[in-house]
Amino acid sequence: MHSESDWAAATQKFQQSLSESWGKAMQSFQQLGLPADGHGHGASPPAMVSFSSEKLEQLRQAYLKEASELWNHGLQPKPSGDRRFAADAWSANPIAAFSASTYLLNARTMLGLAEAVEADAKTRARLRFAVEQFMAASAPSNFMALNADAQNRAIETSGESIAKGMKNLLADIQQGHVSMTDESLFEVGRNVATTQGAVVFENELFQLIEYKPLGKQVYERPFLFVPPCINKFYILDLQPENSVIRYTVEQGHRTFVVSWRNADDSLANKTWDDYIEDAAIRAIAVVQDITGARKINALGFCVGGTILATALAVLAARGEKPVASTTFLTTLLDFSDTGILDLFIDEPMVQYREMQMGKGGLLKGQELATTFSFLRPNDLVWNYVVGNYLKGETPPPFDLLYWNSDSTNLPGPMYTWYLRNTYFENNIVKPGKCTVAGESVDLSTVDMPVYIYGSREDHIVPIAGAYASTRHLPGKKRFVMGASGHIAGVINAPVKNKRSYWTNDKLPATIDQWIAGAKEHPGSWWTDWSGWLKGHAGKLVPAPKSYGKGAKYKAIEPAPGRYVKAKA
């Protein structure tokens, strides 16, 4: 039996050891090479990291206190507050519990160190992102030797979970990405993208799909969806019960959608101008031609919204205003606030991309998909590594995650123009700064009524970035905020009766002021949008009895068409 003095001496020795470890950690952390220009590209010699002495001392005291408490628990700590260690196996195994608790302490400390660095905000944010990536990758849950839950699964299944995990790993290596859902259960045109319609026009950049009306009458102004070209359009048409496209058809709108072609080598030289002139502007003109409508209504989603707004500015410069109202869903027009994506973009990075593919080439879809996944590494990467490979699980069927894995390529020249003129230089909102398709771009000429939607927890289009569009569009505006993120917030059908949305008829200077005066409504924002759109749709007229128009725009093939089925 050890005496109390022995225990006190051991504790004191441990405290001393912790202090020495802290000093070594500090020394190692200061060797992190941050270039003097803060860009992280290694062009300048490494500069030593300096810390706020006050924050550092607070962090040191907190670390020593928590580490001592962990030591005093012996080998009986209970990791809590992190779902990676929520399974009973972590608490039941003392070594695993201690490992998880130590990891969580170190993770908090490392992030605290990143916050204590005395540097500009972008450098601090980059350092924090790097630490988050490192800590996410090094979690004990990611390793079979340390994951008590995966070990229990292996024992319970007599090793079958390990065999299934290896099979899953080999399958994912073959397909080139980590499976987020059981992809074998989905097929485009069979159980996703099933709204009835036909392709009525196509060129080398897109197919135009017209959908079959569900009633005897439609509104006189047709409706055109312009989805993002960095993804497949069927995010708007997943299942019948959560399809934005089907909902729009049900509301009585004669509905069309742009289905982007998955870029291959034949499109490697296509530019932003091509996507504006030969895709967005062409789609508007074809919808007018097919329907005979003088004006149409249009919607742009994410990058599709940026493309649509640019196209409308180009048309306005030509004295043409074919769109009566526009909806922008989670769209950036003003790129002053791009959230976490800003960490990756600076002059050396943009120049590198321009040299790499600015004159021709492809940005591979898998590269984009991987980048977006690592913005939320625990949820979209390591969660599936653990489940698929360590536990031998097959992820459950989920249409949205199937779509998320169905990536698309982009032409290099188009992508590099977009990168420099939006994310880096924010030129689209500067009147006359951009020339697109031979015209000077000025968003103040896009003067129709607009409906602008932003998602509260969006990490790709921050809510402040979505709201910033209200400062640049001169027409009558309605801004609505939905709950959740970039995709889940948008795909929130009324039949689900989930989440909430917020409205405020006033448009103050900042999003914080708007939120302070906003009213919350339970359920889906779709109903609010549908009511707004009805006011711009015109009178009801007889629904067309066939797709397209005569021999010029005859049905080429059933929806969803072959472009959307092409793999990256």
C-alpha positions in Angstrom: 0.0 0.0 0.0 1.4 3.4 -1.0 1.3 6.2 1.5 -0.4 9.5 0.9 3.1 11.2 0.7 4.1 8.7 -2.0 1.0 9.6 -4.0 1.7 13.3 -3.5 5.3 12.9 -4.7 4.2 10.9 -7.7 1.6 13.6 -8.5 4.3 16.3 -8.2 6.6 14.4 -10.4 3.8 14.0 -13.0 3.2 17.8 -12.8 6.9 18.4 -13.4 6.8 16.0 -16.3 3.8 17.8 -17.8 5.6 21.1 -17.6 8.5 19.7 -19.4 6.3 18.1 -22.0 4.5 21.4 -22.4 7.8 23.1 -23.0 8.8 20.6 -25.7 5.5 20.9 -27.3 5.8 24.6 -27.5 9.3 24.3 -29.0 8.0 21.9 -31.6 4.9 24.1 -32.4 7.1 27.1 -32.9 9.1 25.2 -35.6 5.9 25.1 -37.8 7.1 27.1 -40.8 4.7 29.9 -41.7 6.1 31.9 -44.7 6.5 35.5 -43.9 3.9 36.5 -46.5 1.4 34.3 -44.7 0.4 32.4 -47.9 1.6 29.0 -46.9 3.3 28.3 -50.2 6.9 28.2 -49.0 8.1 31.0 -51.3 9.6 32.9 -48.3 11.9 31.5 -45.6 10.0 30.2 -42.5 9.2 32.7 -39.8 9.0 31.8 -36.2 5.5 31.7 -34.7 4.8 34.1 -31.9 2.1 33.7 -29.3 0.0 35.9 -27.1 1.7 35.5 -23.7 -1.6 36.0 -21.9 -3.4 33.4 -23.9 -0.5 31.0 -23.7 -0.4 31.2 -19.9 -4.2 30.6 -19.7 -3.8 27.6 -22.0 -0.9 26.3 -20.0 -2.8 26.5 -16.7 -5.8 24.8 -18.3 -3.7 22.0 -19.8 -1.9 21.3 -16.5 -5.2 21.3 -14.6 -7.0 19.0 -17.0 -4.1 16.7 -17.3 -3.7 16.4 -13.5 -7.4 15.6 -13.2 -7.0 12.9 -15.9 -4.1 11.5 -14.0 -5.9 11.5 -10.7 -8.7 9.5 -12.3 -6.1 6.7 -12.8 -7.3 4.6 -15.7 -11.0 5.3 -15.2 -11.6 8.4 -17.3 -14.9 8.6 -19.2 -14.5 10.4 -22.6 -17.6 12.4 -23.2 -18.9 15.1 -25.5 -17.6 13.5 -28.7 -19.7 11.0 -30.7 -16.6 9.2 -32.0 -16.1 7.8 -28.4 -19.8 7.5 -27.5 -20.0 3.6 -27.7 -19.9 1.8 -24.4 -16.8 -0.1 -25.4 -14.7 3.1 -25.0 -15.8 3.6 -21.4 -15.6 -0.2 -20.6 -11.9 -0.4 -21.7 -9.7 1.7 -19.3 -6.8 2.0 -21.8 -9.1 3.0 -24.6 -10.9 5.5 -22.4 -7.6 7.0 -21.3 -6.4 7.1 -24.9 -9.5 9.0 -26.0 -9.5 11.4 -23.1 -5.8 12.2 -23.7 -6.5 12.8 -27.3 -9.4 15.1 -26.6 -7.2 17.1 -24.2 -4.4 17.4 -26.7 -6.8 18.4 -29.5 -8.3 21.2 -27.4 -4.8 22.4 -26.5 -3.5 22.3 -30.1 -6.5 24.3 -31.2 -5.9 26.7 -28.4 -2.3 27.1 -29.5 -3.5 27.9 -33.0 -5.9 30.6 -31.6 -3.0 32.0 -29.5 -0.8 32.7 -32.5 -0.2 36.4 -33.1 -0.8 36.8 -36.8 -3.3 38.1 -39.3 -6.7 36.5 -39.3 -6.2 34.4 -42.5 -2.9 33.0 -41.2 -4.5 32.0 -37.9 -7.5 30.5 -39.7 -5.1 28.5 -42.0 -3.2 27.2 -39.0 -6.4 26.3 -37.2 -7.6 24.4 -40.3 -4.3 22.5 -40.5 -4.5 21.6 -36.8 -8.1 20.4 -37.2 -7.1 18.2 -40.2 -4.2 16.7 -38.2 -6.3 16.1 -35.1 -9.2 14.6 -37.1 -6.8 12.2 -38.9 -4.9 11.2 -35.7 -7.9 10.3 -33.6 -7.5 6.9 -31.8 -10.9 6.0 -33.3 -9.3 5.8 -36.7 -7.0 2.9 -35.8 -7.9 -0.7 -35.2 -5.2 -1.1 -32.5 -6.8 1.8 -30.5 -10.5 1.6 -31.4 -12.2 -0.5 -28.6 -15.5 -0.5 -30.4 -14.1 -1.9 -33.6 -12.2 -4.5 -31.6 -15.3 -5.6 -29.8 -17.1 -5.9 -33.2 -14.3 -8.1 -34.5 -14.6 -10.4 -31.4 -18.4 -10.6 -31.6 -18.3 -11.5 -35.3 -15.3 -13.9 -35.1 -13.3 -11.7 -37.4 -16.0 -11.3 -40.0 -16.1 -7.5 -39.6 -12.4 -7.3 -40.4 -12.9 -9.4 -43.6 -15.9 -7.2 -44.7 -13.8 -4.1 -43.9 -11.0 -5.3 -46.2 -13.6 -6.1 -48.9 -15.1 -2.6 -48.5 -11.6 -1.0 -48.7 -10.7 -2.8 -51.9 -14.1 -1.8 -53.5 -13.5 1.8 -52.6 -10.0 1.7 -54.0 -11.4 0.4 -57.2 -14.1 3.1 -57.4 -11.7 5.9 -56.3 -13.5 7.3 -53.3 -14.8 6.4 -49.9 -18.3 5.2 -49.9 -20.8 7.4 -48.0 -23.8 5.2 -48.9 -24.6 1.9 -50.5 -24.2 3.2 -54.1 -25.5 -0.1 -55.6 -29.0 0.7 -54.4 -29.3 3.9 -56.6 -29.5 4.4 -60.3 -30.1 7.8 -62.0 -33.4 7.6 -63.9 -34.6 4.6 -61.9 -34.9 5.7 -58.3 -33.3 9.2 -58.4 -34.1 11.9 -61.0 -37.4 10.3 -61.8 -39.7 13.2 -62.5 -41.3 12.6 -65.9 -40.0 14.7 -68.8 -37.9 14.8 -72.0 -34.7 16.3 -73.3 -35.9 18.9 -75.9 -32.5 20.6 -76.8 -28.9 19.8 -76.4 -25.5 21.2 -77.4 -22.0 20.3 -76.3 -22.4 22.0 -72.9 -25.9 21.1 -71.7 -29.2 19.3 -72.3 -32.4 21.2 -71.7 -35.1 19.0 -70.0 -38.8 19.9 -70.1 -41.1 18.3 -67.5 -44.6 17.0 -68.1 -47.3 19.1 -66.5 -49.3 17.4 -63.7 -52.5 19.4 -64.4 -54.6 20.7 -67.2 -53.3 24.3 -66.8 -49.9 25.9 -66.3 -48.8 29.5 -65.6 -48.0 31.5 -68.7 -44.5 32.3 -67.7 -42.3 29.1 -67.9 -39.7 28.4 -65.2 -36.0 27.6 -65.8 -33.7 25.9 -63.3 -29.9 26.6 -63.6 -28.2 24.2 -61.2 -24.5 24.3 -60.3 -22.2 22.8 -63.0 -19.9 21.4 -60.3 -22.6 18.9 -59.4 -25.3 16.9 -61.2 -28.7 18.6 -61.5 -30.6 15.8 -59.8 -29.9 17.3 -56.3 -33.1 19.1 -57.3 -34.9 15.9 -58.2 -33.8 13.1 -55.7 -37.0 11.3 -54.7 -40.6 12.4 -55.6 -41.2 13.5 -51.9 -38.1 15.8 -51.8 -37.8 16.9 -55.4 -37.8 20.7 -55.9 -38.4 20.1 -59.6 -41.5 18.0 -59.0 -42.8 20.5 -56.4 -42.4 23.3 -59.0 -44.3 21.2 -61.6 -47.0 20.5 -59.0 -47.5 24.2 -58.3 -48.4 24.7 -62.0 -45.2 26.0 -63.5 -44.1 24.8 -67.0 -40.7 23.7 -65.8 -37.3 23.3 -67.6 -33.9 22.5 -66.2 -30.3 22.8 -67.5 -28.5 19.4 -67.3 -24.8 20.2 -67.5 -22.5 17.9 -69.5 -19.8 16.2 -67.4 -16.7 17.8 -69.0 -14.3 15.5 -70.9 -11.3 16.2 -73.0 -13.5 17.6 -75.8 -14.5 20.5 -73.5 -11.0 21.1 -72.1 -10.8 24.6 -73.7 -14.2 25.9 -72.7 -14.3 29.2 -70.9 -16.6 31.1 -68.6 -17.8 33.1 -71.6 -18.8 29.8 -73.2 -20.8 28.8 -70.2 -22.6 32.2 -70.2 -23.2 32.6 -73.9 -23.7 29.0 -75.1 -25.4 27.6 -72.0 -27.2 30.0 -69.7 -28.2 32.6 -72.4 -28.9 29.9 -74.9 -31.1 28.0 -72.4 -33.2 31.2 -71.7 -33.6 31.7 -75.4 -34.7 28.1 -76.1 -37.3 28.2 -73.3 -38.7 31.4 -74.8 -38.7 29.9 -78.3 -40.4 26.6 -77.2 -43.1 28.3 -75.0 -43.6 31.5 -77.0 -43.2 33.5 -73.7 -41.8 37.0 -73.9 -40.5 36.6 -70.4 -39.6 33.7 -68.2 -38.8 33.1 -64.5 -35.5 31.6 -63.6 -33.6 30.1 -60.6 -29.9 29.7 -60.0 -28.5 27.4 -57.4 -25.0 27.9 -55.9 -22.6 28.4 -58.9 -25.6 28.2 -61.2 -26.8 31.4 -59.5 -23.5 33.1 -60.2 -23.7 31.9 -63.9 -27.3 33.1 -64.1 -26.6 36.5 -62.7 -23.7 37.0 -65.0 -25.8 36.0 -68.0 -28.6 38.4 -67.0 -26.0 41.3 -66.7 -24.7 40.4 -70.2 -28.2 40.4 -71.6 -29.0 43.7 -70.0 -25.9 45.2 -71.5 -27.3 44.2 -74.9 -30.6 45.8 -74.1 -32.4 42.5 -73.5 -34.4 41.6 -70.4 -36.0 38.2 -71.0 -36.4 37.2 -67.3 -39.3 38.5 -65.2 -38.1 37.3 -61.8 -35.1 35.4 -60.5 -34.5 33.1 -57.5 -31.0 32.7 -56.0 -30.4 29.7 -53.8 -27.3 29.6 -51.6 -25.5 31.8 -54.2 -22.5 34.0 -54.0 -22.5 37.2 -56.1 -20.4 39.2 -53.6 -17.4 37.1 -52.6 -16.2 39.2 -49.7 -17.2 36.5 -47.3 -16.6 33.0 -48.6 -16.1 31.3 -45.2 -13.6 28.4 -45.0 -13.0 28.3 -48.7 -11.1 31.6 -48.4 -8.3 29.7 -46.7 -7.2 28.0 -49.9 -7.2 31.0 -52.2 -4.4 33.5 -52.7 -2.3 34.8 -55.6 0.2 31.9 -55.7 -2.6 29.3 -55.6 -4.6 31.1 -58.4 -1.4 31.5 -60.5 -0.6 27.9 -60.1 -4.0 26.8 -61.3 -3.8 29.2 -64.2 -0.5 27.8 -65.3 -1.8 24.2 -64.7 -5.1 24.4 -66.7 -5.8 28.0 -67.6 -5.1 27.4 -71.3 -6.7 24.0 -71.4 -7.3 20.9 -69.3 -9.8 19.6 -66.7 -10.4 20.1 -63.1 -11.2 16.5 -62.0 -14.5 16.0 -60.2 -12.9 13.8 -57.5 -10.5 16.6 -56.6 -13.4 19.0 -56.0 -15.3 16.3 -54.1 -12.3 15.5 -51.8 -11.8 19.2 -51.1 -15.4 19.7 -50.0 -15.4 16.5 -47.9 -12.3 17.6 -46.0 -14.1 20.8 -45.0 -15.9 18.5 -42.5 -13.4 15.7 -42.1 -15.0 13.9 -39.1 -18.4 13.8 -40.7 -17.6 13.2 -44.4 -14.3 11.3 -44.3 -13.2 9.6 -41.0 -16.7 8.6 -40.0 -16.9 6.4 -43.1 -13.3 5.1 -42.8 -14.1 3.8 -39.3 -17.5 2.4 -40.3 -16.6 0.9 -43.7 -13.1 -0.5 -43.0 -12.6 -1.0 -39.2 -16.2 -2.2 -38.4 -17.0 -3.7 -41.8 -20.3 -1.9 -42.1 -22.2 -1.0 -45.2 -23.4 2.6 -44.9 -27.2 3.0 -45.1 -28.9 4.1 -48.3 -29.1 7.9 -48.6 -30.0 9.6 -51.9 -28.3 12.9 -51.0 -25.0 11.1 -50.2 -25.2 9.1 -53.4 -25.6 12.4 -55.4 -22.7 13.8 -53.4 -20.4 11.0 -54.6 -21.4 11.5 -58.2 -18.8 14.1 -59.1 -18.3 16.2 -62.2 -15.3 17.6 -64.1 -14.9 21.2 -65.1 -13.0 22.8 -68.0 -9.8 24.3 -66.7 -10.1 27.7 -68.5 -13.7 28.1 -67.2 -12.6 27.2 -63.6 -9.6 29.4 -63.5 -11.5 32.5 -64.7 -14.1 31.8 -62.1 -11.5 31.3 -59.4 -9.7 34.6 -60.1 -12.7 36.8 -60.8 -14.9 35.7 -58.0 -13.2 34.1 -55.0 -9.9 36.0 -55.3 -10.6 39.4 -56.9 -14.4 39.6 -56.3 -14.8 41.3 -59.7 -18.4 40.5 -60.6 -19.8 43.0 -58.1 -17.5 45.8 -59.4 -19.4 47.5 -62.2 -17.4 47.3 -65.4 -14.6 45.3 -64.0 -15.4 42.1 -65.9 -16.0 41.7 -69.6 -18.0 38.5 -70.4 -19.1 37.4 -73.8 -18.0 40.8 -75.1 -20.1 42.8 -72.6 -19.3 44.8 -69.5 -20.8 43.2 -66.4 -22.8 45.4 -64.1 -25.2 43.8 -61.6 -27.0 47.1 -61.0 -28.7 46.4 -64.4 -30.2 43.2 -63.2 -33.3 45.0 -62.0 -36.1 42.4 -61.8 -37.7 41.1 -58.6 -35.5 38.6 -56.8 -36.0 35.9 -54.1 -32.7 35.2 -52.3 -32.4 32.1 -50.0 -29.5 31.4 -47.6 -28.9 28.5 -45.2 -28.0 29.4 -41.6 -25.3 26.8 -41.2 -23.9 26.8 -44.7 -20.1 26.3 -44.7 -19.8 26.8 -48.5 -22.0 29.9 -49.0 -22.0 31.6 -45.5 -25.3 33.2 -44.7 -23.6 36.6 -44.7 -22.3 35.9 -48.2 -25.8 35.0 -49.4 -27.2 38.1 -47.8 -24.6 40.3 -49.5 -26.4 39.9 -52.8 -29.1 42.2 -51.5 -26.6 45.1 -51.7 -26.0 44.6 -55.4 -29.3 43.8 -57.0 -31.6 46.9 -57.5 -35.0 45.2 -57.9 -37.5 44.4 -55.2 -35.9 41.8 -53.0 -37.1 39.1 -50.6 -34.5 37.4 -48.4 -35.3 34.2 -46.6 -33.0 32.1 -44.3 -33.5 28.4 -43.8 -32.1 26.1 -41.1 -29.3 23.6 -41.7 -26.5 23.7 -44.4 -25.8 24.2 -48.0 -27.8 21.2 -49.3 -29.9 19.9 -46.4 -31.3 23.4 -45.9 -32.4 23.7 -49.6 -33.7 20.2 -49.9 -36.4 20.5 -47.2 -39.7 19.5 -48.6 -43.0 20.6 -46.9 -44.2 17.0 -46.6 -41.3 16.4 -44.2 -42.4 19.3 -41.9 -38.9 19.6 -40.6 -36.7 22.5 -39.5 -37.7 26.2 -39.8 -37.2 29.3 -41.9 -37.0 33.0 -41.1 -38.4 36.1 -42.9 -37.9 39.8 -42.5 -39.5 42.3 -44.9 -36.8 44.8 -44.0 -33.2 44.6 -45.5 -30.9 46.3 -43.0 -27.1 46.7 -43.7 -25.9 43.4 -42.1 -27.2 39.9 -41.7 -27.0 40.1 -37.9 -29.4 43.1 -38.0 -31.6 41.1 -40.4 -31.7 38.1 -38.1 -32.4 40.3 -35.1 -35.6 41.4 -36.7 -36.6 38.2 -38.4 -39.6 36.0 -37.6 -39.2 32.2 -37.4 -41.7 29.9 -39.2 -41.8 26.2 -38.6 -41.5 23.9 -41.7 -40.2 24.4 -45.2 -39.2 27.6 -46.9 -40.6 26.1 -50.2 -44.1 27.3 -49.4 -43.0 30.9 -48.9 -41.1 30.7 -52.2 -44.0 29.2 -54.0 -46.3 32.0 -52.9 -43.8 34.6 -54.0 -43.2 32.9 -57.4 -47.0 32.7 -58.1 -47.1 36.5 -58.0 -44.7 36.6 -60.9 -46.0 33.7 -63.0 -48.8 35.4 -64.9 -52.2 33.9 -65.7 -53.1 30.2 -66.1 -53.2 28.9 -69.7 -53.8 25.4 -71.1 -50.9 22.9 -70.4 -49.0 21.8 -73.5 -49.9 18.3 -74.7 -46.4 17.4 -75.9 -42.8 18.2 -75.2 -40.8 20.8 -77.1 -42.1 22.6 -80.2 -42.5 21.0 -83.7 -39.6 19.6 -85.5 -37.1 22.1 -84.2 -37.4 21.1 -80.5 -38.7 17.6 -80.6 -38.1 15.2 -77.7 -34.6 13.7 -78.1 -34.8 11.2 -75.2 -36.7 10.7 -71.9 -35.6 12.6 -68.8 -33.1 12.6 -67.1 -31.1 12.3 -70.4 -27.7 10.8 -71.0 -25.6 13.8 -70.0 -26.4 13.4 -66.3 -25.4 9.7 -66.4 -21.9 10.3 -67.6 -19.3 9.6 -64.9 -16.3 11.8 -64.1 
